[in-house]
Amino acid sequence: MKLCRIRTVDGIKPAAMDANGDIRDLSAHIDDVSTGQITPEALNRMAAIDLGALPKITGTPAPFLSDVRRVFCIGLNYYDHAAEMGMAIPEHPILFMKACDVTGPVDPIVIPKGATKTDWEVELGVAIGSRALHVAEADALDHVAGYFVANDVSERHFQTELGGQWVKGKSADSFAPIGPYLVTKDEVADPQNLSMSLDVSGQRMQTGSTATMIFSVRQIVAHVSQFITLHPGDLILTGTPPGVGGGQKPPRFLRAGDVVTAEIEGLGKMRQQVVAFEG
C-alpha cells in the first residue's frame, strides 16, 4: 500500500494510491495517517480495504505522516559517496539527527539566512512501525512499516565550518522533505536493490543504488536500537549515493530558482522549488 496525505479544499485527507495511480480517500476508515496507523495491526486492517471502492481525490501532497516523532540520519553510508568525498569507510554507522519538522514532496526548499553552501542528498527513508529495542539484525525489518524518498538537505557551511555537531547544518526549516507516500514494506522486495537519482534544474547530479550502502537497513535499525528505543513514527534516513553538491568539481550548491527532483525506484518522486529565506 502507498499511504499519503493530500491537501484539499476541505483540509488534509488521509489517502492511498491505487494500482492505477489514482489517489483514494481513506477518510471513511481512518482520521489521518498517523503513527497509530502504521503499526503492523493497523496496516493489516488497511490492507483489506478495497481501494477501488473509495472516492478519488485530488490535491497537493502533504507529508505522508501527521505526527513524525523523530528524524534519525546515517552519515557517510555509501561506499561510492565515501570515495567521492575522500573519506574513510566508517566502522560503525554515523548517527545524527535532524531537529526540524518534515515537509512534503512539493513544498519549497528554503535556503536559510546566512547560508552559502546548501546541498542535496537523495536518501532511502525508513519508517518505524513497532517498538524496537536491542533487536537483532535478523529481526530488524519486522519493526519497519515502510519506505519513502527523502532529501537530507544540508547547509555545509553550518555543518562543517562553524564547529560542533552536524545537527546545526541539517535542521533548518524545510530541510527534511519526505514523500510522496509511504510504501509499505510488503511492496518493496529488496530495500538493498533500489535505483535512485536526483536532478537539479534538469541536470542529473546523483545516480546510485541502495546496493552500495555500507550498512544495510537491517544493520542500521538493529544498531540504532542498541542505544535508543525506536517507536512508531520514528524515521531513519539511511545515507546518500555520490553526486552531492560538495563533491562536484567545482562544487555546486543550491540557488534560489533551482528545481530539485529526487526519485527512488518504486517509491515515487519529489519535485521542489528552491527559494530564498524571507524574514
WOLIN-V407301 format. One line per field, one symbol per residue. ss: DSSP state (@ for helix, = for strand, . for the rest). phi: phi as a letter, one per 40 degrees, with the letter a starting at -180 (. if undefined). psi: psi as a letter, one per 30 degrees, with the letter a starting at -180 (. if undefined). A space follows every 10 residues. Layout:
# WOLIN-V407301
ss->???
phi->???
psi->???
This chain:
# WOLIN-V407301
ss->.=======.. =======... ..===..... ....@@@..@ @@@@@@@... @@@..=...= ==........ =====..=@@ @@@@@..... ...=====.. ..=.....== =......==. .=======.. .=....@@@@ @@@======= ==.==@@@@@ @.....@@@@ .....===== ====@@@... ....====== ..=======@ @@=...@@@@ @@@@@....= ....====== ....@@@... ........== ====...=== ======...
phi->.bcabbcbcb hcbcaacccc gccbccdcbb cacbdcbbcd cccccccccc ccccccbbib ccdcbcbdca bcbbcfbbdc cccdcgbccc cbdcbabbbb ccbccbcccb cccgcbacbb acaccbbcba dbafccdcbc cccccibacb bccbbccccb bbggccdccb bcdgcbcbic accccccbca ccabcaaabb fgbcbbbaac ccccbcddcc ccccccbbcc bdgcbbcbhb cchcccccbc dbbcbdhcbb bbabdgbgab bbccbccbh
psi->kjklkkjlfg akkklkkafg gkkkkgffel eljlefggle eeeeefffkj efflkkllak klkfkfhkel jlkklhgkef eeeefhllkk flkjkllkhl llllfgklkk klkfkfhkll jkkkkkkkfl kkkhlleffe ffgkeallkl jikkjeeeef fglalfefgf glkggiklaf ljjlfffjej fghklllkkj hfkkekkakf fgkekleeee eeeefffkjk lkfkkkkglk algleffljl kklklkflkk jkkkkffakk jkkkllkk.
